[in-house]
Amino acid sequence: MGNLAAHWWVILIIVVLLFGAPKLPALARSMGQSLKIFKNEIKSNDDSDVPARTDETTGTDPVASTKPGDTTSKP
């Protein structure tokens, strides 16, 4: 367990050397905002009751109608 802590210290020192101490708060804030947006988008996609898209001409799911190994794309 002590070896794992040593690895985290080494990673922290490398990050500080690469980005510099003054830039770290802005980097952390940016990552936090990105994660918040990502979680909100995931939640909004799970909550939406959007039906699966179907092919207008045949009424079938275009993804399900392709065979495994079929590399042709449908328009």
PDB file of N, CA, C, O and CB in Angstrom:
ATOM      1  N   MET A   1       0.822  -1.191   0.000  1.00  0.00           N
ATOM      2  CA  MET A   1       0.000   0.000   0.000  1.00  0.00           C
ATOM      3  C   MET A   1       0.869   1.258   0.000  1.00  0.00           C
ATOM      4  O   MET A   1       0.505   2.256  -0.622  1.00  0.00           O
ATOM      5  CB  MET A   1      -0.937  -0.004   1.206  1.00  0.00           C
ATOM      6  N   GLY A   2       1.998   1.224   0.682  1.00  0.00           N
ATOM      7  CA  GLY A   2       2.901   2.363   0.711  1.00  0.00           C
ATOM      8  C   GLY A   2       3.498   2.653  -0.653  1.00  0.00           C
ATOM      9  O   GLY A   2       3.773   3.806  -0.984  1.00  0.00           O
ATOM     10  N   ASN A   3       3.699   1.612  -1.439  1.00  0.00           N
ATOM     11  CA  ASN A   3       4.248   1.769  -2.776  1.00  0.00           C
ATOM     12  C   ASN A   3       3.269   2.523  -3.671  1.00  0.00           C
ATOM     13  O   ASN A   3       3.682   3.308  -4.524  1.00  0.00           O
ATOM     14  CB  ASN A   3       4.584   0.402  -3.381  1.00  0.00           C
ATOM     15  N   LEU A   4       1.966   2.285  -3.477  1.00  0.00           N
ATOM     16  CA  LEU A   4       0.946   2.969  -4.259  1.00  0.00           C
ATOM     17  C   LEU A   4       0.953   4.467  -3.955  1.00  0.00           C
ATOM     18  O   LEU A   4       0.812   5.289  -4.860  1.00  0.00           O
ATOM     19  CB  LEU A   4      -0.442   2.369  -3.975  1.00  0.00           C
ATOM     20  N   ALA A   5       1.118   4.816  -2.683  1.00  0.00           N
ATOM     21  CA  ALA A   5       1.172   6.223  -2.299  1.00  0.00           C
ATOM     22  C   ALA A   5       2.389   6.904  -2.923  1.00  0.00           C
ATOM     23  O   ALA A   5       2.309   8.064  -3.330  1.00  0.00           O
ATOM     24  CB  ALA A   5       1.208   6.361  -0.767  1.00  0.00           C
ATOM     25  N   ALA A   6       3.491   6.206  -2.999  1.00  0.00           N
ATOM     26  CA  ALA A   6       4.701   6.762  -3.603  1.00  0.00           C
ATOM     27  C   ALA A   6       4.466   7.061  -5.083  1.00  0.00           C
ATOM     28  O   ALA A   6       4.942   8.074  -5.597  1.00  0.00           O
ATOM     29  CB  ALA A   6       5.889   5.790  -3.432  1.00  0.00           C
ATOM     30  N   HIS A   7       3.739   6.188  -5.762  1.00  0.00           N
ATOM     31  CA  HIS A   7       3.432   6.429  -7.169  1.00  0.00           C
ATOM     32  C   HIS A   7       2.592   7.691  -7.351  1.00  0.00           C
ATOM     33  O   HIS A   7       2.819   8.462  -8.283  1.00  0.00           O
ATOM     34  CB  HIS A   7       2.703   5.225  -7.763  1.00  0.00           C
ATOM     35  N   TRP A   8       1.627   7.902  -6.466  1.00  0.00           N
ATOM     36  CA  TRP A   8       0.785   9.095  -6.553  1.00  0.00           C
ATOM     37  C   TRP A   8       1.607  10.363  -6.323  1.00  0.00           C
ATOM     38  O   TRP A   8       1.369  11.381  -6.974  1.00  0.00           O
ATOM     39  CB  TRP A   8      -0.363   9.017  -5.534  1.00  0.00           C
ATOM     40  N   TRP A   9       2.565  10.310  -5.408  1.00  0.00           N
ATOM     41  CA  TRP A   9       3.415  11.475  -5.176  1.00  0.00           C
ATOM     42  C   TRP A   9       4.259  11.784  -6.405  1.00  0.00           C
ATOM     43  O   TRP A   9       4.432  12.947  -6.769  1.00  0.00           O
ATOM     44  CB  TRP A   9       4.318  11.246  -3.960  1.00  0.00           C
ATOM     45  N   VAL A  10       4.775  10.757  -7.035  1.00  0.00           N
ATOM     46  CA  VAL A  10       5.583  10.958  -8.246  1.00  0.00           C
ATOM     47  C   VAL A  10       4.726  11.555  -9.354  1.00  0.00           C
ATOM     48  O   VAL A  10       5.162  12.468 -10.054  1.00  0.00           O
ATOM     49  CB  VAL A  10       6.215   9.623  -8.716  1.00  0.00           C
ATOM     50  N   ILE A  11       3.518  11.048  -9.515  1.00  0.00           N
ATOM     51  CA  ILE A  11       2.612  11.578 -10.538  1.00  0.00           C
ATOM     52  C   ILE A  11       2.268  13.036 -10.231  1.00  0.00           C
ATOM     53  O   ILE A  11       2.244  13.868 -11.139  1.00  0.00           O
ATOM     54  CB  ILE A  11       1.320  10.725 -10.620  1.00  0.00           C
ATOM     55  N   LEU A  12       2.002  13.352  -8.969  1.00  0.00           N
ATOM     56  CA  LEU A  12       1.682  14.723  -8.579  1.00  0.00           C
ATOM     57  C   LEU A  12       2.843  15.668  -8.880  1.00  0.00           C
ATOM     58  O   LEU A  12       2.629  16.765  -9.395  1.00  0.00           O
ATOM     59  CB  LEU A  12       1.328  14.783  -7.091  1.00  0.00           C
ATOM     60  N   ILE A  13       4.051  15.258  -8.569  1.00  0.00           N
ATOM     61  CA  ILE A  13       5.230  16.090  -8.833  1.00  0.00           C
ATOM     62  C   ILE A  13       5.400  16.314 -10.337  1.00  0.00           C
ATOM     63  O   ILE A  13       5.714  17.426 -10.763  1.00  0.00           O
ATOM     64  CB  ILE A  13       6.503  15.433  -8.242  1.00  0.00           C
ATOM     65  N   ILE A  14       5.197  15.278 -11.138  1.00  0.00           N
ATOM     66  CA  ILE A  14       5.321  15.417 -12.595  1.00  0.00           C
ATOM     67  C   ILE A  14       4.271  16.381 -13.128  1.00  0.00           C
ATOM     68  O   ILE A  14       4.571  17.207 -13.991  1.00  0.00           O
ATOM     69  CB  ILE A  14       5.183  14.044 -13.289  1.00  0.00           C
ATOM     70  N   VAL A  15       3.044  16.288 -12.625  1.00  0.00           N
ATOM     71  CA  VAL A  15       1.981  17.188 -13.072  1.00  0.00           C
ATOM     72  C   VAL A  15       2.318  18.625 -12.721  1.00  0.00           C
ATOM     73  O   VAL A  15       2.132  19.521 -13.544  1.00  0.00           O
ATOM     74  CB  VAL A  15       0.636  16.792 -12.448  1.00  0.00           C
ATOM     75  N   VAL A  16       2.810  18.859 -11.515  1.00  0.00           N
ATOM     76  CA  VAL A  16       3.175  20.217 -11.102  1.00  0.00           C
ATOM     77  C   VAL A  16       4.308  20.748 -11.979  1.00  0.00           C
ATOM     78  O   VAL A  16       4.295  21.919 -12.359  1.00  0.00           O
ATOM     79  CB  VAL A  16       3.591  20.243  -9.608  1.00  0.00           C
ATOM     80  N   LEU A  17       5.274  19.911 -12.299  1.00  0.00           N
ATOM     81  CA  LEU A  17       6.376  20.357 -13.143  1.00  0.00           C
ATOM     82  C   LEU A  17       5.913  20.649 -14.571  1.00  0.00           C
ATOM     83  O   LEU A  17       6.387  21.602 -15.190  1.00  0.00           O
ATOM     84  CB  LEU A  17       7.481  19.309 -13.159  1.00  0.00           C
ATOM     85  N   LEU A  18       4.997  19.841 -15.098  1.00  0.00           N
ATOM     86  CA  LEU A  18       4.535  20.041 -16.468  1.00  0.00           C
ATOM     87  C   LEU A  18       3.632  21.260 -16.610  1.00  0.00           C
ATOM     88  O   LEU A  18       3.815  22.064 -17.524  1.00  0.00           O
ATOM     89  CB  LEU A  18       3.802  18.812 -16.946  1.00  0.00           C
ATOM     90  N   PHE A  19       2.677  21.401 -15.729  1.00  0.00           N
ATOM     91  CA  PHE A  19       1.682  22.462 -15.874  1.00  0.00           C
ATOM     92  C   PHE A  19       2.011  23.707 -15.076  1.00  0.00           C
ATOM     93  O   PHE A  19       1.504  24.785 -15.388  1.00  0.00           O
ATOM     94  CB  PHE A  19       0.340  21.955 -15.462  1.00  0.00           C
ATOM     95  N   GLY A  20       2.831  23.591 -14.074  1.00  0.00           N
ATOM     96  CA  GLY A  20       3.158  24.734 -13.235  1.00  0.00           C
ATOM     97  C   GLY A  20       2.081  24.950 -12.184  1.00  0.00           C
ATOM     98  O   GLY A  20       0.897  24.759 -12.459  1.00  0.00           O
ATOM     99  N   ALA A  21       2.472  25.335 -11.015  1.00  0.00           N
ATOM    100  CA  ALA A  21       1.547  25.513  -9.890  1.00  0.00           C
ATOM    101  C   ALA A  21       0.459  26.555 -10.166  1.00  0.00           C
ATOM    102  O   ALA A  21      -0.683  26.330  -9.766  1.00  0.00           O
ATOM    103  CB  ALA A  21       2.321  25.911  -8.652  1.00  0.00           C
ATOM    104  N   PRO A  22       0.744  27.670 -10.819  1.00  0.00           N
ATOM    105  CA  PRO A  22      -0.313  28.661 -11.040  1.00  0.00           C
ATOM    106  C   PRO A  22      -1.448  28.176 -11.954  1.00  0.00           C
ATOM    107  O   PRO A  22      -2.581  28.642 -11.829  1.00  0.00           O
ATOM    108  CB  PRO A  22       0.290  29.904 -11.626  1.00  0.00           C
ATOM    109  N   LYS A  23      -1.158  27.259 -12.859  1.00  0.00           N
ATOM    110  CA  LYS A  23      -2.169  26.791 -13.806  1.00  0.00           C
ATOM    111  C   LYS A  23      -3.022  25.656 -13.252  1.00  0.00           C
ATOM    112  O   LYS A  23      -4.073  25.363 -13.822  1.00  0.00           O
ATOM    113  CB  LYS A  23      -1.506  26.342 -15.080  1.00  0.00           C
ATOM    114  N   LEU A  24      -2.617  25.012 -12.177  1.00  0.00           N
ATOM    115  CA  LEU A  24      -3.339  23.851 -11.661  1.00  0.00           C
ATOM    116  C   LEU A  24      -4.769  24.163 -11.209  1.00  0.00           C
ATOM    117  O   LEU A  24      -5.655  23.362 -11.508  1.00  0.00           O
ATOM    118  CB  LEU A  24      -2.577  23.263 -10.512  1.00  0.00           C
ATOM    119  N   PRO A  25      -5.060  25.268 -10.511  1.00  0.00           N
ATOM    120  CA  PRO A  25      -6.458  25.540 -10.142  1.00  0.00           C
ATOM    121  C   PRO A  25      -7.373  25.706 -11.359  1.00  0.00           C
ATOM    122  O   PRO A  25      -8.508  25.229 -11.351  1.00  0.00           O
ATOM    123  CB  PRO A  25      -6.528  26.793  -9.285  1.00  0.00           C
ATOM    124  N   ALA A  26      -6.888  26.371 -12.390  1.00  0.00           N
ATOM    125  CA  ALA A  26      -7.688  26.542 -13.604  1.00  0.00           C
ATOM    126  C   ALA A  26      -7.900  25.198 -14.296  1.00  0.00           C
ATOM    127  O   ALA A  26      -8.979  24.934 -14.828  1.00  0.00           O
ATOM    128  CB  ALA A  26      -7.008  27.538 -14.567  1.00  0.00           C
ATOM    129  N   LEU A  27      -6.880  24.355 -14.290  1.00  0.00           N
ATOM    130  CA  LEU A  27      -7.001  23.030 -14.891  1.00  0.00           C
ATOM    131  C   LEU A  27      -8.017  22.188 -14.133  1.00  0.00           C
ATOM    132  O   LEU A  27      -8.843  21.514 -14.748  1.00  0.00           O
ATOM    133  CB  LEU A  27      -5.639  22.324 -14.916  1.00  0.00           C
ATOM    134  N   ALA A  28      -7.965  22.218 -12.818  1.00  0.00           N
ATOM    135  CA  ALA A  28      -8.912  21.461 -12.000  1.00  0.00           C
ATOM    136  C   ALA A  28     -10.339  21.980 -12.196  1.00  0.00           C
ATOM    137  O   ALA A  28     -11.277  21.188 -12.280  1.00  0.00           O
ATOM    138  CB  ALA A  28      -8.518  21.538 -10.515  1.00  0.00           C
ATOM    139  N   ARG A  29     -10.506  23.290 -12.268  1.00  0.00           N
ATOM    140  CA  ARG A  29     -11.833  23.884 -12.479  1.00  0.00           C
ATOM    141  C   ARG A  29     -12.389  23.471 -13.839  1.00  0.00           C
ATOM    142  O   ARG A  29     -13.567  23.130 -13.954  1.00  0.00           O
ATOM    143  CB  ARG A  29     -11.764  25.429 -12.377  1.00  0.00           C
ATOM    144  N   SER A  30     -11.554  23.499 -14.856  1.00  0.00           N
ATOM    145  CA  SER A  30     -11.971  23.116 -16.194  1.00  0.00           C
ATOM    146  C   SER A  30     -12.382  21.646 -16.255  1.00  0.00           C
ATOM    147  O   SER A  30     -13.379  21.297 -16.886  1.00  0.00           O
ATOM    148  CB  SER A  30     -10.852  23.388 -17.187  1.00  0.00           C
ATOM    149  N   MET A  31     -11.607  20.792 -15.597  1.00  0.00           N
ATOM    150  CA  MET A  31     -11.948  19.363 -15.576  1.00  0.00           C
ATOM    151  C   MET A  31     -13.253  19.137 -14.823  1.00  0.00           C
ATOM    152  O   MET A  31     -14.068  18.312 -15.237  1.00  0.00           O
ATOM    153  CB  MET A  31     -10.811  18.541 -14.929  1.00  0.00           C
ATOM    154  N   GLY A  32     -13.462  19.858 -13.724  1.00  0.00           N
ATOM    155  CA  GLY A  32     -14.695  19.730 -12.960  1.00  0.00           C
ATOM    156  C   GLY A  32     -15.910  20.157 -13.770  1.00  0.00           C
ATOM    157  O   GLY A  32     -16.947  19.495 -13.729  1.00  0.00           O
ATOM    158  N   GLN A  33     -15.791  21.255 -14.505  1.00  0.00           N
ATOM    159  CA  GLN A  33     -16.892  21.714 -15.342  1.00  0.00           C
ATOM    160  C   GLN A  33     -17.181  20.721 -16.461  1.00  0.00           C
ATOM    161  O   GLN A  33     -18.339  20.468 -16.793  1.00  0.00           O
ATOM    162  CB  GLN A  33     -16.578  23.090 -15.927  1.00  0.00           C
ATOM    163  N   SER A  34     -16.130  20.166 -17.035  1.00  0.00           N
ATOM    164  CA  SER A  34     -16.304  19.179 -18.102  1.00  0.00           C
ATOM    165  C   SER A  34     -17.020  17.941 -17.582  1.00  0.00           C
ATOM    166  O   SER A  34     -17.915  17.419 -18.247  1.00  0.00           O
ATOM    167  CB  SER A  34     -14.947  18.790 -18.703  1.00  0.00           C
ATOM    168  N   LEU A  35     -16.636  17.466 -16.399  1.00  0.00           N
ATOM    169  CA  LEU A  35     -17.296  16.296 -15.818  1.00  0.00           C
ATOM    170  C   LEU A  35     -18.755  16.589 -15.498  1.00  0.00           C
ATOM    171  O   LEU A  35     -19.616  15.730 -15.689  1.00  0.00           O
ATOM    172  CB  LEU A  35     -16.563  15.843 -14.553  1.00  0.00           C
ATOM    173  N   LYS A  36     -19.041  17.794 -15.012  1.00  0.00           N
ATOM    174  CA  LYS A  36     -20.420  18.172 -14.691  1.00  0.00           C
ATOM    175  C   LYS A  36     -21.282  18.184 -15.957  1.00  0.00           C
ATOM    176  O   LYS A  36     -22.399  17.667 -15.953  1.00  0.00           O
ATOM    177  CB  LYS A  36     -20.457  19.560 -14.006  1.00  0.00           C
ATOM    178  N   ILE A  37     -20.768  18.764 -17.023  1.00  0.00           N
ATOM    179  CA  ILE A  37     -21.493  18.787 -18.294  1.00  0.00           C
ATOM    180  C   ILE A  37     -21.705  17.378 -18.815  1.00  0.00           C
ATOM    181  O   ILE A  37     -22.793  17.045 -19.285  1.00  0.00           O
ATOM    182  CB  ILE A  37     -20.739  19.626 -19.334  1.00  0.00           C
ATOM    183  N   PHE A  38     -20.669  16.545 -18.734  1.00  0.00           N
ATOM    184  CA  PHE A  38     -20.760  15.163 -19.200  1.00  0.00           C
ATOM    185  C   PHE A  38     -21.834  14.395 -18.429  1.00  0.00           C
ATOM    186  O   PHE A  38     -22.638  13.684 -19.031  1.00  0.00           O
ATOM    187  CB  PHE A  38     -19.401  14.462 -19.058  1.00  0.00           C
ATOM    188  N   LYS A  39     -21.852  14.532 -17.104  1.00  0.00           N
ATOM    189  CA  LYS A  39     -22.851  13.840 -16.289  1.00  0.00           C
ATOM    190  C   LYS A  39     -24.257  14.333 -16.601  1.00  0.00           C
ATOM    191  O   LYS A  39     -25.193  13.534 -16.657  1.00  0.00           O
ATOM    192  CB  LYS A  39     -22.551  14.031 -14.804  1.00  0.00           C
ATOM    193  N   ASN A  40     -24.419  15.652 -16.806  1.00  0.00           N
ATOM    194  CA  ASN A  40     -25.733  16.191 -17.148  1.00  0.00           C
ATOM    195  C   ASN A  40     -26.214  15.665 -18.491  1.00  0.00           C
ATOM    196  O   ASN A  40     -27.395  15.353 -18.644  1.00  0.00           O
ATOM    197  CB  ASN A  40     -25.693  17.714 -17.169  1.00  0.00           C
ATOM    198  N   GLU A  41     -25.318  15.563 -19.466  1.00  0.00           N
ATOM    199  CA  GLU A  41     -25.699  15.045 -20.779  1.00  0.00           C
ATOM    200  C   GLU A  41     -26.077  13.570 -20.696  1.00  0.00           C
ATOM    201  O   GLU A  41     -27.038  13.142 -21.336  1.00  0.00           O
ATOM    202  CB  GLU A  41     -24.556  15.241 -21.783  1.00  0.00           C
ATOM    203  N   ILE A  42     -25.343  12.798 -19.925  1.00  0.00           N
ATOM    204  CA  ILE A  42     -25.668  11.374 -19.759  1.00  0.00           C
ATOM    205  C   ILE A  42     -27.042  11.238 -19.113  1.00  0.00           C
ATOM    206  O   ILE A  42     -27.860  10.425 -19.544  1.00  0.00           O
ATOM    207  CB  ILE A  42     -24.586  10.649 -18.898  1.00  0.00           C
ATOM    208  N   LYS A  43     -27.295  12.045 -18.067  1.00  0.00           N
ATOM    209  CA  LYS A  43     -28.574  11.977 -17.368  1.00  0.00           C
ATOM    210  C   LYS A  43     -29.719  12.402 -18.278  1.00  0.00           C
ATOM    211  O   LYS A  43     -30.778  11.774 -18.265  1.00  0.00           O
ATOM    212  CB  LYS A  43     -28.544  12.852 -16.117  1.00  0.00           C
ATOM    213  N   SER A  44     -29.528  13.458 -19.069  1.00  0.00           N
ATOM    214  CA  SER A  44     -30.601  13.918 -19.949  1.00  0.00           C
ATOM    215  C   SER A  44     -30.866  12.915 -21.065  1.00  0.00           C
ATOM    216  O   SER A  44     -32.007  12.793 -21.511  1.00  0.00           O
ATOM    217  CB  SER A  44     -30.254  15.283 -20.544  1.00  0.00           C
ATOM    218  N   ASN A  45     -29.850  12.195 -21.529  1.00  0.00           N
ATOM    219  CA  ASN A  45     -30.054  11.177 -22.554  1.00  0.00           C
ATOM    220  C   ASN A  45     -30.769   9.966 -21.984  1.00  0.00           C
ATOM    221  O   ASN A  45     -31.564   9.340 -22.684  1.00  0.00           O
ATOM    222  CB  ASN A  45     -28.722  10.759 -23.164  1.00  0.00           C
ATOM    223  N   ASP A  46     -30.506   9.620 -20.733  1.00  0.00           N
ATOM    224  CA  ASP A  46     -31.184   8.490 -20.100  1.00  0.00           C
ATOM    225  C   ASP A  46     -32.643   8.811 -19.821  1.00  0.00           C
ATOM    226  O   ASP A  46     -33.497   7.928 -19.900  1.00  0.00           O
ATOM    227  CB  ASP A  46     -30.478   8.103 -18.804  1.00  0.00           C
ATOM    228  N   ASP A  47     -32.939  10.065 -19.495  1.00  0.00           N
ATOM    229  CA  ASP A  47     -34.299  10.473 -19.146  1.00  0.00           C
ATOM    230  C   ASP A  47     -35.194  10.636 -20.365  1.00  0.00           C
ATOM    231  O   ASP A  47     -36.414  10.513 -20.253  1.00  0.00           O
ATOM    232  CB  ASP A  47     -34.264  11.764 -18.372  1.00  0.00           C
ATOM    233  N   SER A  48     -34.612  10.910 -21.519  1.00  0.00           N
ATOM    234  CA  SER A  48     -35.437  11.157 -22.705  1.00  0.00           C
ATOM    235  C   SER A  48     -36.016   9.848 -23.221  1.00  0.00           C
ATOM    236  O   SER A  48     -35.352   8.811 -23.225  1.00  0.00           O
ATOM    237  CB  SER A  48     -34.614  11.853 -23.813  1.00  0.00           C
ATOM    238  N   ASP A  49     -37.267   9.921 -23.655  1.00  0.00           N
ATOM    239  CA  ASP A  49     -37.952   8.743 -24.191  1.00  0.00           C
ATOM    240  C   ASP A  49     -38.015   8.841 -25.708  1.00  0.00           C
ATOM    241  O   ASP A  49     -39.095   8.806 -26.299  1.00  0.00           O
ATOM    242  CB  ASP A  49     -39.379   8.606 -23.592  1.00  0.00           C
ATOM    243  N   VAL A  50     -36.857   8.963 -26.328  1.00  0.00           N
ATOM    244  CA  VAL A  50     -36.787   9.079 -27.774  1.00  0.00           C
ATOM    245  C   VAL A  50     -36.831   7.672 -28.368  1.00  0.00           C
ATOM    246  O   VAL A  50     -36.006   6.829 -28.016  1.00  0.00           O
ATOM    247  CB  VAL A  50     -35.497   9.846 -28.220  1.00  0.00           C
ATOM    248  N   PRO A  51     -37.793   7.406 -29.273  1.00  0.00           N
ATOM    249  CA  PRO A  51     -37.837   6.079 -29.883  1.00  0.00           C
ATOM    250  C   PRO A  51     -36.638   5.867 -30.801  1.00  0.00           C
ATOM    251  O   PRO A  51     -36.032   6.825 -31.280  1.00  0.00           O
ATOM    252  CB  PRO A  51     -39.145   5.890 -30.665  1.00  0.00           C
ATOM    253  N   ALA A  52     -36.310   4.621 -31.036  1.00  0.00           N
ATOM    254  CA  ALA A  52     -35.185   4.292 -31.891  1.00  0.00           C
ATOM    255  C   ALA A  52     -35.469   4.753 -33.318  1.00  0.00           C
ATOM    256  O   ALA A  52     -36.605   4.680 -33.787  1.00  0.00           O
ATOM    257  CB  ALA A  52     -34.895   2.778 -31.852  1.00  0.00           C
ATOM    258  N   ARG A  53     -34.442   5.222 -33.996  1.00  0.00           N
ATOM    259  CA  ARG A  53     -34.595   5.694 -35.361  1.00  0.00           C
ATOM    260  C   ARG A  53     -34.818   4.520 -36.295  1.00  0.00           C
ATOM    261  O   ARG A  53     -34.135   3.501 -36.191  1.00  0.00           O
ATOM    262  CB  ARG A  53     -33.370   6.504 -35.798  1.00  0.00           C
ATOM    263  N   THR A  54     -35.767   4.656 -37.202  1.00  0.00           N
ATOM    264  CA  THR A  54     -36.044   3.584 -38.159  1.00  0.00           C
ATOM    265  C   THR A  54     -35.810   4.088 -39.563  1.00  0.00           C
ATOM    266  O   THR A  54     -35.858   5.291 -39.821  1.00  0.00           O
ATOM    267  CB  THR A  54     -37.485   3.059 -38.008  1.00  0.00           C
ATOM    268  N   ASP A  55     -35.560   3.174 -40.457  1.00  0.00           N
ATOM    269  CA  ASP A  55     -35.385   3.497 -41.862  1.00  0.00           C
ATOM    270  C   ASP A  55     -36.749   3.910 -42.414  1.00  0.00           C
ATOM    271  O   ASP A  55     -37.726   3.178 -42.254  1.00  0.00           O
ATOM    272  CB  ASP A  55     -34.783   2.283 -42.661  1.00  0.00           C
ATOM    273  N   GLU A  56     -36.827   5.075 -43.061  1.00  0.00           N
ATOM    274  CA  GLU A  56     -38.103   5.600 -43.517  1.00  0.00           C
ATOM    275  C   GLU A  56     -38.747   4.741 -44.599  1.00  0.00           C
ATOM    276  O   GLU A  56     -39.973   4.679 -44.693  1.00  0.00           O
ATOM    277  CB  GLU A  56     -37.921   6.996 -44.027  1.00  0.00           C
ATOM    278  N   THR A  57     -37.939   4.084 -45.409  1.00  0.00           N
ATOM    279  CA  THR A  57     -38.501   3.343 -46.536  1.00  0.00           C
ATOM    280  C   THR A  57     -39.036   1.979 -46.128  1.00  0.00           C
ATOM    281  O   THR A  57     -40.079   1.556 -46.628  1.00  0.00           O
ATOM    282  CB  THR A  57     -37.460   3.175 -47.613  1.00  0.00           C
ATOM    283  N   THR A  58     -38.355   1.292 -45.244  1.00  0.00           N
ATOM    284  CA  THR A  58     -38.788  -0.058 -44.882  1.00  0.00           C
ATOM    285  C   THR A  58     -39.379  -0.144 -43.489  1.00  0.00           C
ATOM    286  O   THR A  58     -40.059  -1.119 -43.169  1.00  0.00           O
ATOM    287  CB  THR A  58     -37.637  -1.006 -44.987  1.00  0.00           C
ATOM    288  N   GLY A  59     -39.131   0.868 -42.642  1.00  0.00           N
ATOM    289  CA  GLY A  59     -39.642   0.844 -41.288  1.00  0.00           C
ATOM    290  C   GLY A  59     -38.841  -0.056 -40.365  1.00  0.00           C
ATOM    291  O   GLY A  59     -39.306  -0.400 -39.278  1.00  0.00           O
ATOM    292  N   THR A  60     -37.648  -0.440 -40.781  1.00  0.00           N
ATOM    293  CA  THR A  60     -36.805  -1.295 -39.946  1.00  0.00           C
ATOM    294  C   THR A  60     -35.632  -0.495 -39.418  1.00  0.00           C
ATOM    295  O   THR A  60     -35.287   0.558 -39.954  1.00  0.00           O
ATOM    296  CB  THR A  60     -36.309  -2.524 -40.734  1.00  0.00           C
ATOM    297  N   ASP A  61     -35.037  -0.998 -38.384  1.00  0.00           N
ATOM    298  CA  ASP A  61     -33.867  -0.374 -37.799  1.00  0.00           C
ATOM    299  C   ASP A  61     -32.690  -0.584 -38.740  1.00  0.00           C
ATOM    300  O   ASP A  61     -32.332  -1.732 -39.007  1.00  0.00           O
ATOM    301  CB  ASP A  61     -33.568  -0.949 -36.385  1.00  0.00           C
ATOM    302  N   PRO A  62     -32.064   0.498 -39.265  1.00  0.00           N
ATOM    303  CA  PRO A  62     -30.978   0.320 -40.232  1.00  0.00           C
ATOM    304  C   PRO A  62     -29.753  -0.367 -39.642  1.00  0.00           C
ATOM    305  O   PRO A  62     -29.036  -1.061 -40.363  1.00  0.00           O
ATOM    306  CB  PRO A  62     -30.576   1.653 -40.792  1.00  0.00           C
ATOM    307  N   VAL A  63     -29.500  -0.192 -38.361  1.00  0.00           N
ATOM    308  CA  VAL A  63     -28.341  -0.834 -37.748  1.00  0.00           C
ATOM    309  C   VAL A  63     -28.595  -2.324 -37.584  1.00  0.00           C
ATOM    310  O   VAL A  63     -27.705  -3.136 -37.835  1.00  0.00           O
ATOM    311  CB  VAL A  63     -28.016  -0.192 -36.387  1.00  0.00           C
ATOM    312  N   ALA A  64     -29.799  -2.691 -37.165  1.00  0.00           N
ATOM    313  CA  ALA A  64     -30.122  -4.086 -36.942  1.00  0.00           C
ATOM    314  C   ALA A  64     -30.233  -4.852 -38.248  1.00  0.00           C
ATOM    315  O   ALA A  64     -30.074  -6.073 -38.258  1.00  0.00           O
ATOM    316  CB  ALA A  64     -31.407  -4.205 -36.164  1.00  0.00           C
ATOM    317  N   SER A  65     -30.506  -4.151 -39.366  1.00  0.00           N
ATOM    318  CA  SER A  65     -30.685  -4.847 -40.630  1.00  0.00           C
ATOM    319  C   SER A  65     -29.369  -5.174 -41.310  1.00  0.00           C
ATOM    320  O   SER A  65     -29.357  -5.929 -42.282  1.00  0.00           O
ATOM    321  CB  SER A  65     -31.533  -4.026 -41.548  1.00  0.00           C
ATOM    322  N   THR A  66     -28.255  -4.624 -40.827  1.00  0.00           N
ATOM    323  CA  THR A  66     -26.968  -4.960 -41.419  1.00  0.00           C
ATOM    324  C   THR A  66     -26.454  -6.250 -40.827  1.00  0.00           C
ATOM    325  O   THR A  66     -26.697  -6.559 -39.661  1.00  0.00           O
ATOM    326  CB  THR A  66     -25.955  -3.832 -41.210  1.00  0.00           C
ATOM    327  N   LYS A  67     -25.749  -6.989 -41.636  1.00  0.00           N
ATOM    328  CA  LYS A  67     -25.194  -8.273 -41.193  1.00  0.00           C
ATOM    329  C   LYS A  67     -23.807  -8.050 -40.610  1.00  0.00           C
ATOM    330  O   LYS A  67     -23.100  -7.132 -41.027  1.00  0.00           O
ATOM    331  CB  LYS A  67     -25.135  -9.293 -42.367  1.00  0.00           C
ATOM    332  N   PRO A  68     -23.407  -8.884 -39.643  1.00  0.00           N
ATOM    333  CA  PRO A  68     -22.037  -8.767 -39.129  1.00  0.00           C
ATOM    334  C   PRO A  68     -21.033  -8.989 -40.248  1.00  0.00           C
ATOM    335  O   PRO A  68     -21.177  -9.921 -41.039  1.00  0.00           O
ATOM    336  CB  PRO A  68     -21.793  -9.774 -37.987  1.00  0.00           C
ATOM    337  N   GLY A  69     -20.041  -8.156 -40.316  1.00  0.00           N
ATOM    338  CA  GLY A  69     -19.026  -8.263 -41.369  1.00  0.00           C
ATOM    339  C   GLY A  69     -19.387  -7.481 -42.605  1.00  0.00           C
ATOM    340  O   GLY A  69     -18.559  -7.368 -43.509  1.00  0.00           O
ATOM    341  N   ASP A  70     -20.600  -6.930 -42.690  1.00  0.00           N
ATOM    342  CA  ASP A  70     -21.011  -6.118 -43.819  1.00  0.00           C
ATOM    343  C   ASP A  70     -20.396  -4.741 -43.668  1.00  0.00           C
ATOM    344  O   ASP A  70     -20.744  -3.999 -42.749  1.00  0.00           O
ATOM    345  CB  ASP A  70     -22.554  -6.033 -43.920  1.00  0.00           C
ATOM    346  N   THR A  71     -19.482  -4.394 -44.565  1.00  0.00           N
ATOM    347  CA  THR A  71     -18.763  -3.141 -44.437  1.00  0.00           C
ATOM    348  C   THR A  71     -19.386  -2.043 -45.276  1.00  0.00           C
ATOM    349  O   THR A  71     -18.916  -0.906 -45.239  1.00  0.00           O
ATOM    350  CB  THR A  71     -17.324  -3.328 -44.827  1.00  0.00           C
ATOM    351  N   THR A  72     -20.428  -2.349 -46.028  1.00  0.00           N
ATOM    352  CA  THR A  72     -21.066  -1.300 -46.837  1.00  0.00           C
ATOM    353  C   THR A  72     -21.911  -0.427 -45.940  1.00  0.00           C
ATOM    354  O   THR A  72     -22.549  -0.911 -45.006  1.00  0.00           O
ATOM    355  CB  THR A  72     -21.933  -1.908 -47.973  1.00  0.00           C
ATOM    356  N   SER A  73     -21.911   0.858 -46.227  1.00  0.00           N
ATOM    357  CA  SER A  73     -22.709   1.767 -45.424  1.00  0.00           C
ATOM    358  C   SER A  73     -24.000   2.073 -46.145  1.00  0.00           C
ATOM    359  O   SER A  73     -24.040   2.161 -47.372  1.00  0.00           O
ATOM    360  CB  SER A  73     -21.938   3.057 -45.119  1.00  0.00           C
ATOM    361  N   LYS A  74     -25.055   2.236 -45.370  1.00  0.00           N
ATOM    362  CA  LYS A  74     -26.349   2.565 -45.951  1.00  0.00           C
ATOM    363  C   LYS A  74     -26.526   4.063 -45.925  1.00  0.00           C
ATOM    364  O   LYS A  74     -26.095   4.703 -44.965  1.00  0.00           O
ATOM    365  CB  LYS A  74     -27.500   1.863 -45.201  1.00  0.00           C
ATOM    366  N   PRO A  75     -27.148   4.661 -46.946  1.00  0.00           N
ATOM    367  CA  PRO A  75     -27.321   6.123 -46.971  1.00  0.00           C
ATOM    368  C   PRO A  75     -28.317   6.601 -45.962  1.00  0.00           C
ATOM    369  O   PRO A  75     -28.569   7.802 -45.864  1.00  0.00           O
ATOM    370  CB  PRO A  75     -27.747   6.578 -48.332  1.00  0.00           C
TER     371      PRO A  75
END
